[in-house]
Amino acid sequence: MILVTFLLLISTFTLPASAVETVNGEQIFSVHCAGCHINGGNIVRRGKNLKKQALKKYGMDSIEAVTSIVTNGKNNMSAYKDRLTEQQIQDVSAYVLEQAEKGWR
């Protein structure tokens, strides 16, 4: 009975994995990405922003594409494979795509 109560309490107060990823992704984005990409923009190259339309135009509208560019970088975009773990890269990539869908509100 105690075990069942404990399991119910844990399941009640545990966030779903996607919510945890979003929270982690938001924190990572704030520290590592917002300097150049505040609110999904791009202070270096205006058209290469993180808005849904630009991500689609440049083929960056999938988790694999965003993860790849965060990991390896490209042109002015720095690589983060030596600064972030694979999980952190996945989390921030998921956050970017989620925010693009929401219009960065």
Backbone torsions as a table, in degrees:
resi	resn	phi	psi	omega
1	MET	NA	-42.9	178.8
2	ILE	-64.0	-41.0	178.6
3	LEU	-62.0	-43.3	179.2
4	VAL	-62.6	-44.2	178.1
5	THR	-61.7	-43.8	178.9
6	PHE	-61.1	-45.9	179.4
7	LEU	-63.5	-38.8	177.1
8	LEU	-64.5	-41.0	178.3
9	LEU	-64.1	-43.2	179.6
10	ILE	-63.0	-46.9	-178.3
11	SER	-66.7	-28.3	179.3
12	THR	-72.0	-35.6	-174.2
13	PHE	-104.3	7.5	178.9
14	THR	-97.5	128.7	178.0
15	LEU	-73.4	147.7	173.7
16	PRO	-62.2	155.9	-177.0
17	ALA	-55.6	-41.2	-178.1
18	SER	-65.2	-35.3	177.5
19	ALA	-68.0	-39.7	177.7
20	VAL	-64.0	-44.6	178.6
21	GLU	-59.5	-41.3	-179.0
22	THR	-64.9	-43.7	178.9
23	VAL	-63.8	-47.3	178.2
24	ASN	-62.6	-43.4	179.9
25	GLY	-61.5	-39.8	178.6
26	GLU	-64.2	-42.5	178.5
27	GLN	-64.5	-44.2	179.2
28	ILE	-63.8	-44.1	179.0
29	PHE	-59.4	-44.7	-179.7
30	SER	-58.9	-38.9	-176.8
31	VAL	-81.6	-45.0	-169.7
32	HIS	-103.5	-20.7	-169.6
33	CYS	-119.2	-32.4	-171.8
34	ALA	-62.2	-22.8	178.2
35	GLY	-57.8	-37.1	178.3
36	CYS	-104.8	-26.1	-171.9
37	HIS	-119.9	40.9	-179.4
38	ILE	-58.3	131.5	-177.9
39	ASN	52.5	31.8	177.3
40	GLY	81.0	4.5	179.3
41	GLY	-82.0	-163.3	176.7
42	ASN	-154.0	111.6	-177.6
43	ILE	-78.4	-14.5	-178.8
44	VAL	-90.3	-50.0	-179.4
45	ARG	-133.6	101.2	-171.4
46	ARG	-50.5	-45.1	-177.0
47	GLY	-72.9	-20.2	-178.4
48	LYS	-95.2	61.8	-178.2
49	ASN	-98.4	-172.3	-177.5
50	LEU	-105.7	20.9	177.2
51	LYS	-76.9	153.7	-174.7
52	LYS	-53.7	-45.9	-177.5
53	GLN	-62.8	-43.1	-180.0
54	ALA	-69.2	-41.1	178.5
55	LEU	-59.4	-43.1	179.4
56	LYS	-66.1	-45.6	-178.6
57	LYS	-56.7	-40.2	-176.6
58	TYR	-97.4	11.2	177.4
59	GLY	69.4	29.2	-179.0
60	MET	-110.7	27.8	-174.2
61	ASP	-101.9	26.2	175.2
62	SER	-130.6	157.9	179.4
63	ILE	-61.6	-36.3	180.0
64	GLU	-65.1	-43.2	-178.9
65	ALA	-66.9	-45.5	-179.6
66	VAL	-66.1	-42.7	178.3
67	THR	-60.2	-41.5	-179.6
68	SER	-63.3	-44.9	-178.0
69	ILE	-72.0	-34.5	175.7
70	VAL	-66.0	-41.5	-179.1
71	THR	-67.7	-51.2	-170.2
72	ASN	-102.5	-15.0	-177.0
73	GLY	70.2	175.1	177.5
74	LYS	-171.7	130.6	-178.8
75	ASN	51.4	-118.1	-178.7
76	ASN	-77.4	-12.5	-179.0
77	MET	-81.3	120.3	179.6
78	SER	-70.7	151.9	174.0
79	ALA	-83.4	142.2	-179.0
80	TYR	-116.2	10.7	-177.7
81	LYS	-63.4	-24.7	179.1
82	ASP	-95.2	-5.6	-177.8
83	ARG	-111.3	-26.7	-177.9
84	LEU	-122.7	151.3	175.4
85	THR	-76.6	166.4	177.4
86	GLU	-59.3	-39.6	179.7
87	GLN	-65.6	-41.6	178.0
88	GLN	-63.1	-39.1	178.0
89	ILE	-65.1	-42.3	176.5
90	GLN	-61.3	-44.1	-177.8
91	ASP	-64.2	-46.0	-179.0
92	VAL	-69.5	-33.5	177.2
93	SER	-65.2	-44.2	177.7
94	ALA	-62.2	-39.9	178.8
95	TYR	-63.4	-45.2	-179.7
96	VAL	-59.3	-47.1	-179.6
97	LEU	-65.7	-38.8	177.8
98	GLU	-63.7	-44.6	179.8
99	GLN	-67.1	-36.8	177.0
100	ALA	-60.8	-42.6	178.0
101	GLU	-62.5	-35.2	-178.9
102	LYS	-84.9	-4.0	-177.6
103	GLY	78.0	22.3	-179.3
104	TRP	54.6	45.9	175.7
105	ARG	-93.5	NA	NA
